[in-house]
Amino acid sequence: MAARLAYLLDHERVESAVVDAVRYRKQLGQGGADAAADAASVAGMAGKLRLAQSV
């Protein structure tokens, strides 16, 4: 049971990183946000990618 839960949590981390990567790409491609907002999005994405990479 614990192994299944760990698997599901790992899957969720990777899925979240992929979905957010697509969403952030669309946001950054549209422009209009200030540099601070873009930097915050990139920093958040970097954190998600680090978590997904550890899986």
C-alpha positions as CSV (number, residue, x, y, z in Angstrom):
1,M,0.0,0.0,0.0
2,A,2.8,2.5,0.9
3,A,4.6,1.6,-2.3
4,R,1.5,2.4,-4.3
5,L,1.0,5.7,-2.6
6,A,4.6,6.6,-3.3
7,Y,4.2,5.7,-6.9
8,L,1.0,7.8,-7.2
9,L,2.7,10.8,-5.6
10,D,5.7,10.5,-7.9
11,H,3.3,10.3,-10.9
12,E,1.5,13.4,-9.7
13,R,4.8,15.4,-9.4
14,V,5.8,14.5,-13.0
15,E,2.3,15.2,-14.4
16,S,2.1,18.5,-12.6
17,A,5.5,19.6,-14.0
18,V,4.4,18.7,-17.6
19,V,1.0,20.4,-17.3
20,D,2.6,23.5,-15.8
21,A,5.3,23.6,-18.4
22,V,2.7,23.8,-21.1
23,R,0.7,26.5,-19.2
24,Y,3.8,28.6,-18.4
25,R,4.9,28.4,-22.1
26,K,1.6,29.7,-23.2
27,Q,1.7,32.5,-20.6
28,L,5.2,33.6,-21.5
29,G,4.5,33.4,-25.2
30,Q,1.5,35.8,-24.9
31,G,3.6,38.4,-23.2
32,G,1.9,41.2,-21.3
33,A,3.2,40.2,-17.9
34,D,5.9,42.2,-16.2
35,A,9.4,40.9,-15.8
36,A,8.9,40.1,-12.1
37,A,5.9,37.9,-12.9
38,D,7.8,36.1,-15.6
39,A,10.7,35.5,-13.2
40,A,8.4,34.1,-10.6
41,S,6.8,31.7,-13.1
42,V,10.2,30.5,-14.2
43,A,11.4,30.1,-10.6
44,G,8.3,28.1,-9.8
45,M,8.7,25.9,-12.9
46,A,12.4,25.3,-12.0
47,G,11.3,24.0,-8.6
48,K,8.7,21.7,-10.1
49,L,11.2,20.3,-12.6
50,R,13.6,19.6,-9.7
51,L,11.0,17.6,-7.9
52,A,10.0,15.7,-11.0
53,Q,13.6,15.0,-11.9
54,S,14.1,13.4,-8.5
55,V,11.5,10.7,-9.4
